[in-house]
Amino acid sequence: MNKKAFKRAMALALTGVMAMGTLTGCGGGSGDSTSTPADNTTSTDNSSAASTDNSTTSTDNAGTADSADTSGATGIESWEAFAENVTLKIPVYDRGAEGVPNVSDNYWTKWVQENFGDKYNITVEYVPITRTDVLTSYSLLAAAEDLPTILMEYDYPKQAQWAADGYLTTYDLDEFAKVAPTYYQRMVDLDQLGYTEMNGDTYFALAERPYYDTAYTYVTFYRKDWLDKIGYDSYPETWEEQKAMYQKLIDEGLCEHPLGGHMVTGAGVDQNYAFRKFPLDEENWACYGDYAIPSLGDDANREYVRRENEKYQLGFLNPEYYVTDLETEKASFVSGQIFQFAGYISADVDFLTALYEQNPDAHVGVQMQAEIDDPNGGTVSAYRADNPFGMMIGFSSQATEDELKAAWMYMEWMTQEENLFTMQWGIEGENYNMGDDGLPVPVSDYNGECKQGFNNSKDYWCVTIEARNAGTIEEIIGASSPKNLPDDLTQELIDNYYRKVKLAENGRAVSDCNFAVVLDSVGEYQASLLELYTEYRDQLTMCDPAKFDTLYDELAKKYADAGYQEIVNERKEAYEAGQSTKLQK
């Protein structure tokens, strides 16, 4: 199935599920995205509580500049400044990344204020949200009755939880279309409207996610010069070959623990897609396939963790990984202590720049997506695909009608080509220069006043699209590949992308199951299970291999009794009732 057909099939499948849910009094909703899958935590009773007087909001309210233009104009042409100042609070991830501007106060937050907010009498405030603990950040804001106007996340489960907890309001999609016609029409064109509803009411708007099934922007970088020294011309694909390579790196004194490692914590850890059995069993995929809550007890998770245990026992992992944070692991790669490190591509990858500065003779390569299955290694060439949409946008139940309208205006304004281009690429002559092909060429070492935030300021413009999109995919990757380094990684990144395209076409890019009903157990147990999994995972990683299976079974039972079995049961019930998406064919 090609990409467009799959996207349409997913949307139509969920639309049908939602329609069924409406008839049975159950909710409709969908998909998880690049971060989480089946967190559907919205009870029907609670979700109705989420609808305050702001629900199905009309935009012609008193006290607002009348934007229901009597001439019939819609969108920006119909906007007027609010009669009284409106505060629009927009979440922005605080990732704790070094070398980036203050996430809530920088050149670009001021640029938005000057070019959007001031024109319409809107004060735009960016609210820092801890990326590693999103749910806690929002719950604290809700308790303080200070929720941002927009609540956005990649994952349906989190959005469903917020609706269940009363954080979100429903809204009128027709009114949204009047204020934000470009944004609305794109949702129509991408078959996303089926994802906007839950429990028969409209809660969500959906951002665009180009190339969602190839996940090409996140890769593992490795020391190619080290491979040259031990006689390898490429990164091997099978586990037996990789083990021999890692051991040789150790034996030759190039590094002590080649794979490094950092503490296992939070949603999205231990993605076991490569350890699943194909063709996938649909019921198992629905019950255990979600990666937001690790599937301790499932066969794929068992084999994934067994592999981590083997890496630990062989000394490939840092024996103190469980007290090592991600930044420390990154520093180990930069200083030449470990063989590889994974991250997002951009014109300026800070840890690659630092690596070459500290190791002038270094050469870096991109680990390619494996194309062949490895029966002896217990793995297949499969990976997790994102949802066919980007950010899910919800709106605060604490927001006034004016604030809600201001949020829609912001989404529409950010979607306009000229505004989006500037936010994504920066200022010409500062952040980028225009190439002979008419495409922007980033200035990778730029560190002036206009310095962008994390990943090309993505956390500001992801409200409308998930990735920079200019030119062909080769041109997009070329513009996004790391610049001004001794090694040009562009072709390797392009080759890796096409490997993933081939696998996606063969059904090996797996999107998680999404449910059109609220799974109350997820909201009740997710946080405690994530904490428990960290403890159990470390025990399993470090245990005697001869005792692995016995310990795994023991801990899996405790995990199930702590709430995971209730989640599995509720997913199965929803799946059997036809209240879920289906596997792509």
Secondary structure, 3 states (H helix, E strand, C coil): CCHHHHHHHHHHHHHHHHHHHHHHCCCCCCCECCCCCCCCCCCHHHHHHHCCCCCCCCCCCCCCCCCCCCCCCCHHHHCCCCCCCEEEEEEEEECCCCCCCCCCCCHHHHHHHHHHHHHHCEEEEEEEEEHHHHHHHHHHHHHCCCCCCEEEECEHHHHHHHHHCCCECCCCHHHHHHHCHHHHHHHHHCCCHHHCEECCEECCEECECCCCCCCCCEEEEEEHHHHHHCCCCCCCCCHHHHHHHHHHHHHCCCCCCCCECCCCCCCCCCCCHHHCCCCCCHHHHHHHCCCCCCCCCCHHHHHHHHHHHHHHHCCCECCCHHHCCHHHHHHHHHCCCCCEEEEECCCCCHHHHHHHHHCCCCCEEECCCCCCCEHHHCECCCEECCCCCCCEEEEECCCCHHHHHHHHHHHHHHHCHHHHHHHHHCCECCCEEECCCCCEEECCCCCCCCCCCHHHHHHHHCCCECCCCCCCHHHHHHHHCCCCCCCCCHHHHHHHHHHHHHHHHCCCEECCCCECCCCHHHHHHHHHHHHHHHHHHHHHHHCCHHHHHHHHHHHHHHHHHHHHHHHHHHHHHHHHCCCECCCCC
